Amino acid sequence: MQHKLNLYNTLTRKKEVFEPLHAPFVGMYVCGPTVYGEPHLGHARSAVTFDVLYRYLKYLGYKVRYVRNITDVGHLENDADEGEDKIQKRAKLEHLEPMEVVQHYTNIYQKDMATLNAKSPDIEPRASGHIIEQIQMIQEILENGMAYEVNGSVYFDVPAYHKNNNYGKLSGRIIEDLLSNTRETEGQEEKRSPLDFALWKKASPQHIMRWPSPWSDGFPGWHLECSAMSRKYLGETFDIHGGGLDLMFPHHECEIAQSQASHSHSDAARYWVHNNMITVNGQKMGKSLGNFINLSELFSGNHKMLEQAYSPMTIRFFILQAHYRSTLDFSNEALQAAQKGYRKLMNGLRVLDKLVYPDEPATPDEKLNEELLKLAEDCFRGLNDDLNTARTIASLFNLLKKINSLYLGQLPLGALTRGTFDTVRAAYTELVLDVLGLKEEPAGDLEEMLDLVLGFYKEAKENKAYDKVDAIRAELKKQGIVIKDLKTGIDWAYEE
């Protein structure tokens, strides 16, 4: 099957055929988390979306270098140039060294993403480890007359840049509107224009996170980090830049401006891809609104908005059942439906495992073969059309109906050609496991299962059904578990 992937490019506002700059190599940069708190459903949506893109590109035969950063400095409270560093604020609250906060929440983020079966990026750079590259980029922007220094801080000159470039081309913002809607805020007096943003901030005496630079002891601007790190690992122009829709302005808009104003003179990425937000009753989910749910709370069910615990694969399925560019509204009903849908796909894998192509097939039924091949092909249409996982899942369910009919004998398995049988099996299995990244979760709690078995063992013993007693003992021994008959009752232990 020939697959042509089309992606919606925010920069051009249209779907475009994905053509890498240096095929078969693909460079993809995705904005990662600012690590000052536990990851929530919003973080999961971005990670899962770009994980599927990464998996599908690899499935199509591309060699992908996937870079996702960790922001561990310079992201101030109000996402602008004033206020306290989010990480420093948390460090003060908890009486910790800022890098302890960073390490703690980075570990949790990586663990939660692994639990959701999102592959690790190939490179996971930290902003604090790339201060040299950021200083160099600032120097280039200053040399090109697009930045200025005031009192040890360096600001990007948006009006100077806009004369020959289009500040707003990614987000569709119009600079005149931005100017009329931007209030002068306290601490911004040193900027020439309220639209200007910090490339380097001089650290106040109480600011812990600081580095030496040609301008002052200070720290880099939040937008600059991604520009410098993406350029270092993927070059001046690369294929895909991804992130949440909330980062499009100002973060990604500023990244393009910095890239154009430096010696790169490029838009950084050729395809800018944005996943939409998670909403709760129509309101954006986020820390500032206090309506967010941590992933650990979803896994445990321990949150006032949750009716039950939801497994990692249920959450992954919930994210994938909507197109990444549409909003995804959180509700218990939606998660419970996702749980059913996920289990249905897993049952399909079990059924496929049990289907064995007959040694002596019947005469092929041309119509049936054609129909099944069309259904298998249709499973890829959604993915090729701007990574529409919702459509792919619907197509997989259509294919599954036929798989179940083959399993139940309602359709003759022998009427398929070997090629059709193999194509159907490969399409279903590879899409579910390798591309959508779903995996089988243990069906139940081991302790509960063992309690059930020990109940049967006790009953067999009381009824003097010693053949059953021996059979249960022997089967559990194969699993490395021994039954202990104690005066106080029956227990089990791992075999030593």
N, C-alpha and C positions, 0 to 999 in steps of 0.2 A: 504493500500500500504506500502510495506517495502522499506525504503529509506536508502541507504548506501552512505554517503557523502565521496567523494574523494577530497583531497586537494593537490595542488602542494606544496611540501616542498622545499624551496630554499636550505636548509641544505643538503638534500640528492639528489637534482636535479631530483626528480621524483614525480609522483602523488602517494599518499598513502591513504589507507582507514583511515578515521578519527576515532581513538579510544581514547577517553579521558582517562586520568590517573586514575581518580576516578569517573567514570560514576555513576549517571547522572550529576555530577557536571563538569563544564567546566570553566577554567580560561583563560581569553583572555586579553592581554595587547597590546594596540596600541599607537604608538608615536603620541602625539598631537602637537599642534602648538607652535612655539615660538612667544609670543604675543607682537609684536612690530609694527604691521601694520594690515591693513584690510585683511580678508581672501579672497583668489582668487579661481579660478576654480580648481587649483591643490589641495588646501585644501579640497574642496568639493569632489573631486574624492576619496580621501582616506577615508573621513568620510562616504560617501555613500557606498563605497565598504564594509567597515567593519560593517556598519549598517545592510546591507543585510545579511552578515555572521551571525551577532548577532541575527537578526530576524529569519533566517532559522534554526539556532541551537535551538532556543526557540520553533520554530514550530515543530521541530523533538522531542521535549520533554525534552531537556537538561535544566538544571538549570545553567544559565551562570552568571559568575561575570565578567563584562566588565570594565576594567580599562583603561582610556585614560588620559595621563598627560597633564599638562600645563607647558611649559618651561618658567620660569620667571626669570632665572638667569643663567649665565655661558655659554650662547651660543654666542661665539665671532664672529665678523664680517665675517672672512674668513672660518668659520666652523672648524678652527684648534685651536691652542693654543695661537695665537697672535692676536693683534688688540683689538678693543674696544668691550665691551658687547653690543649686538644689542639693548637691552632695555635701557641701560644707555645712549647710543648715542641718541636715540629718546627722552629720558627724558631731556637731555641737550638742544637739539634743541628746545623743547617745554617749557622749564623752568618748568618742573614738577618733582615731586618726582617719582622715577622709578615705585613704586607700583601703582601710578595713571595711568601711561602708561599701566601697566599690567592689571589693573582692566578694564580700558576703552576698550582695544582690546579683553580681555577675554569676556566681555559682548557682543561685536559685533560678535565675533566668535560663541558664544553659541546661539545668536539670529538668525544668518544666518543659522546655522546647523538645528535649530528648524524649520526655514522657509522651508528648504529642506526636512523636515519631518524625519530627522535623530534623532533617540532616544538618550537621554542623556546617557552617560556611568553610570554604577552603582557607580563608584568612580572616581573622577577627581582630583587627587592629584597635588599639585604644588611643584616644585623642592625646592623653598625657605622654604617650610614647612617641609622638610625632610633632613635638614643638619645633624642632629644627626645620622640618618641611613647611610648617605653617609660617614661621618667620621669613623663610625664603619667598614664599608666595606673597606675603605682605610687601616685601621689598620690591618685587616685580610690579605690584599694583601701584606702589608709590612712584616708581620709575616711569610708569606709563601715565602718570598724572591723574589717576583715578582715586587717590586717597590722600589724606592729609593728617598731620600729627598735631595734637593739642595736649599740652600738659602731660606728656608721657603716654597718652592713648592715641591709637590710630583709627580713623574712621573712613569708611568707604564713601566716596563722593557720588551719591546717586544722580543728582542733576548733571554733573560733568560726564558721567557714564552715559546717561540717557540721550545726550546730544547726538551721539553717533550709533547708539544701540537702543534696544527697546526694553527698558526695565518694566516688566509686566507681561512679557510675551508668553511666559509659561502659564501664569495664573489668570491672564485676561484682564488684569487690573489696569486702570488708566492712571497715569502718574498725577494728572491734575486732580482727579477724584481723591486719590490717596492724600494729596497735600491738603485738600479742603477738609478731609475727614480726620486728619492727624492733629491731635492737641499737643501743644508743648508740655512736656512733663518735667517734673523736678529732676534735676541732675542731668538734663539733656542740653543745658545752655551752651556747652562747648561744641555742639554740632552745628555745622553751617546750615543744614536742612534737617527738619524732623524725620525725613525718610532715611537719612544716613544711618549706617549701622556699624557697630564696632568690629574691627579686625583684631585689635589688641586693646586690652583694658589695663590701665595702671592699677595695681592692687592697692587698696586702702590699707592703713597700718594693721588693721585687725584681720585682714584676709589671709587665710592660711595657705591656700593653693596658689603658688606664684613661681615664676621662672624668670631668669634674666633675659633681656632682649635689648636691641640697640636703642629702644625708646624708654624703657622702664622695667622695673621688676613688676611683672603682671601675669596675665593669662590670656589665652586666645579667645576670640569671639566664637560663639557656638557654630555659626554658619561656615566658618572658615575650615573647621576640622575636616568635614566631609570632602570639601574641595581638595584639600592637600592629600588626604589619605586615598581618595579614589584615583587621583593622578599618579600617586606613587606606585600603586599596585596594578592599575589598569591602563595607564597612559593618559595623554592629553585628551584623547577622544576614545570613548569606549561604547559598548553596545547598549546596555540597559541600566537605568538608574531607577530603583524602586523605593517605595515608602508609602506611608499612610497619607490619605488625602489632606489631613490636617497639617502636613509638612509642606504642601505645595507652596503656600505663602505664609510667612516670608522665607522659610528655610531654603526650599529648593530654588525659588526665584533668586535669592541672594547667591546661592551656589553657582548658578549660571552666570550671574553678573561678575562674580569673582573670577570665574574661569575665563570669561571673555576679556576681563580687564588685566589678567596676568599675561605672562608670555605664552600661555596656551592658546589664547584667542579662539576658544571653542565653546560650545554649549555643554561641554563635558560629555554627556551621553547623547546618543542618537535617538533612543526611545526612552521617554519618561513615563513610567507606569505607576499608577496610584490605586491602592485599594481603598474602598470606602469605609465608613465608620460603623461601629457597633452602636446601636441605639437601645435604650431601655424605655419602653412606652413612648417611643418617638423622640426621646432626648438623647443627645450624644452621651456615650458612656465615657467618663473620664474622672481622674483624681480630683480635679477642681470642683466638679459637681457632686462629689461624694456618692455617686451612684454606681461605682465600679465594683466588680466582684473579682477578687484574686483567683488565680487558677487553683491554688491550694484549697480555697474555699469551695470551688466547684467540684474538685475531686473528693472532698470530704462531706459536702452537703451542709457545711457549717456556716450558714449565712441566712439572715432573716428573709431574703428574697427567694430562697431555694426551698423547694418541696422535698428534694432528695439529693443524693450524691450523683454526679454524672461522671462516667469513666472518660479517660483521655480520648479514646477513639470515638465516643459519642460526641465529644466537643469538636473533634477534628471533622467529623461528618457534618455536624451542624454548620460549621464554617464553610464547608465545600458545597453544601446544598443550595447556596446562594451564589450568584455571579459576583466576582470580587469587586466589581465597580458599583454594585447596588448596596444600599444600606442593609444591615442584617439586624433585625429587631430581636432582642433577647426576650424569651419568656419560657416558663417551665413547660408549657404545652409544646413549644417548638423543640426544646431539648428532648422531651419524651418521644416526640415523633422522630427525631434524629436517632435516638436509641433504637427504635424499631427498624428504621431504614438501614442503619449500620448492621444490625443483626441479620437482616434479610440478605445483605450482600455477603456476609460471612457464611451464612447457610448455603449460599450459592457456591462458594469455594469448596465446602464439604461435599456437596452433591457432585461437583465436577471431579473431585478426587475419587469418587466411587464409580463414576462412569468409565466403563472399559470398552474400547472399540472392539466389536466382534471379530473373531478369527475368520468367519465366513460371512462377509456382509451381503446384503440383498442387492438387487438391482437399484442403482442410485435413483432417487426421486429428484428430478431436475428442479422442479418448482420449490421443493423444500430446501434444497441446497442453496438455491439462489436467494431465498428469503433469509436464511440464516447468515449467509455471507453479507447481505445487505445490512442486517441488524448489527453484525460485528463491525462493519465499516462505519456505520452511523455513530458508534460509540466514540469515534475519534473526531467527528464533525464538531462537536461542542468545544473540545480542547483547541482545535485549529481555529475556531472562531473566537479569538480573544479569550482563550483559556476559560471557556464557559463550563465550569465543573458541574453546574446545576443540570445543564443539558446532557452532559456525559453520564451523570448518575441516572437520569431518566432513561437514557438509551440502554444503560446496563440493566435496569429493571426490565425493560422490554426483552432484552436478550435472555434474561434470567427466566422469564415465563416459558420460553422455548426449552431452556436447559432443564427446567423442572418437568416439562411435558415429556422430554426424552427419558428422564430418570424414572418417571412413573409409568413409562411404557405407553403413554398416550400418543407419542410420535415414535416411529420406528428408527432406532439408532442405526440399524444396519442400512437404512436408506440414504445415510450420509456418506459422502466420499471421505476417505481418510484425510484429505486436504482440508475439507470443510470442518471436520471434527477438530483437527489440530488448530485451525485458524480461530474457531470459536473459543476453544479452551485457552489459547494464548492471549487473545484479545481481552477476555474477561479477567483472567488471572493477572496479567501484566498491568492492566489498567487499575485494578483494585489495589494490588500490592505495591507495584513499582512506581506508578505515576500518581495516583491519589494518595498513596502512602498509608493506607489503612492496614491494620494487622490484627490478627486474632488475639483477643484478650482472654485470660483464663476465665472459664465459665463460672467458677464459684470459689468460695473460700475453702482452702485445704482443710482447715480445722473443722469446718461444718461438714464437709464431705466425710472426713474420718469419723466424726461423731455418729454420722448416719450408718457407716459401715460397722462401727463398734456395736451399734444397736442391733444390727442383724447378727453379729457374732454372738452377742449375749443371748439373743433369742434362740439361735441354733444350739448353743451350749445347754440352755435350760431344757430344750426339747430333745437333748441327747442326740442331735443330728451331727455326729462327729465327722462325717464326710464333708459337710458344709463348713464346720469349724476348721478343719484342716485346709480346705480349699481357700477360705478367706485368709488364713495365716500365710499360706504359700504365695497367694497373689500379692499381699502387702509386703512380704519379704522381698519380692522382685522389685518393689518400689523403694527398697531400703528402709522399710518401717517394720518394727516388731511389736506384737501385742503383748502386753504384760497383764497377767491375771493376778491381781492383788487381793488381799483380804478386804480392802476397802472398796473394791470394784475393779473395773477394767480400764486400762490406760494404754497409751502407745508411746513409743520412743523411736528416735532414729537408730538404725542398726549401727553398732560401733565396730 
